[in-house]
Amino acid sequence: GVSRAAIHQRVRRLVENGTIIGSGYQVNPKMLGYTLCAYVGITLENGGLYNAVLAELEKIQEVVESQYTLGSFSMIIKLYAHDDQHLLELLNHRIQEIPGITRTETLLALEQRINRMLPIE
């Protein structure tokens, strides 16, 4: 029961104040041939290397998300691979070769059931 103009104004305000930070389409990685989704915990030699390591990870197109974390790992990244050989190549010859990374631990995702944003109230 709200007019289009009112909705447009509200959305514009949410974008302007930073509540909405993006919009667009989500691509199904499997349709592009990426059959594996993995989360990789990364341990850094020291926290001061974070920005340099992040800059190198950004060059790897299969890495789609990164989080700087507290706990067992310095960072956690999400990546997609075509198959196990591709994943092995990414881990052994791209990620683990980045200076400052001392250790990685990989978890394979079997299924994603929840994918949502926080509600705006």
C-alpha positions in Angstrom: 0.0 0.0 0.0 3.0 2.4 -0.4 3.5 4.5 -3.5 6.5 3.8 -5.8 7.8 7.3 -5.1 7.8 6.6 -1.3 9.6 3.3 -1.8 12.2 4.9 -4.2 12.9 7.7 -1.6 13.3 5.3 1.2 15.7 3.1 -0.8 17.7 6.1 -1.8 18.0 7.2 1.8 19.1 3.7 2.8 21.8 3.8 0.1 22.9 7.3 1.0 23.3 6.5 4.7 25.2 3.2 4.0 22.5 0.8 5.2 22.3 -0.7 1.7 25.7 -1.2 0.3 25.0 -2.9 -3.0 22.5 -4.6 -5.2 22.6 -6.9 -8.2 22.4 -10.4 -9.4 24.0 -13.5 -7.9 25.6 -15.9 -10.3 25.3 -19.6 -9.7 29.0 -20.8 -9.7 28.0 -24.3 -10.8 26.6 -22.9 -14.0 30.2 -21.5 -14.7 31.8 -24.9 -14.0 32.8 -24.3 -10.4 31.7 -27.4 -8.6 33.7 -27.0 -5.4 33.2 -24.3 -2.7 35.9 -24.1 -0.1 36.6 -22.0 3.0 40.3 -21.7 3.7 41.6 -20.7 7.2 44.9 -18.8 6.8 47.5 -18.2 9.4 49.8 -15.3 8.9 53.4 -15.0 10.0 52.3 -11.8 11.8 49.3 -9.5 11.6 51.3 -6.7 10.0 51.3 -8.7 6.8 47.5 -8.6 6.4 47.3 -5.9 3.8 50.1 -7.3 1.7 48.5 -10.8 1.8 45.1 -9.4 1.1 46.4 -7.6 -2.0 47.8 -10.9 -3.3 44.6 -12.8 -2.6 42.6 -10.1 -4.5 44.5 -11.1 -7.6 43.1 -14.6 -7.5 39.6 -14.5 -9.2 38.4 -17.7 -7.5 38.7 -16.0 -4.1 35.3 -14.4 -3.6 35.3 -13.4 0.0 37.7 -12.7 2.9 37.3 -12.0 6.6 40.0 -10.8 9.0 39.4 -12.9 12.1 40.3 -13.6 15.7 40.8 -17.1 16.9 42.5 -20.0 15.2 43.2 -18.2 11.9 44.3 -14.8 10.9 41.9 -14.8 7.9 39.2 -16.9 6.4 38.6 -16.8 2.6 35.9 -18.4 0.5 36.8 -19.6 -2.9 35.4 -21.6 -5.8 37.2 -24.3 -7.8 36.3 -26.3 -10.9 37.4 -29.6 -9.3 39.8 -31.1 -6.8 42.8 -30.6 -9.2 42.0 -26.9 -9.6 41.6 -26.6 -5.8 45.0 -28.2 -5.3 46.5 -25.8 -7.8 45.0 -22.8 -6.0 46.1 -23.9 -2.6 49.6 -25.2 -3.4 50.7 -22.9 -6.2 48.8 -19.6 -5.6 47.7 -19.2 -2.0 50.4 -21.0 0.0 53.1 -19.3 -2.2 52.0 -15.8 -0.9 54.8 -14.4 1.4 53.6 -14.2 5.0 51.2 -17.2 4.9 52.5 -19.8 7.2 49.6 -22.3 7.2 46.2 -23.0 5.7 43.4 -25.3 6.6 40.7 -26.1 4.0 37.0 -27.0 4.6 34.8 -28.1 1.7 31.2 -26.8 1.7 28.8 -29.6 0.7 25.6 -27.5 0.6 24.4 -23.9 1.3 20.9 -23.7 2.7 20.8 -20.3 4.3 21.8 -17.2 2.3 20.2 -14.0 3.5 20.8 -10.5 4.6 19.8 -9.0 7.9 16.3 -7.5 7.9 15.8 -3.8 7.8 13.5 -2.7 10.6 
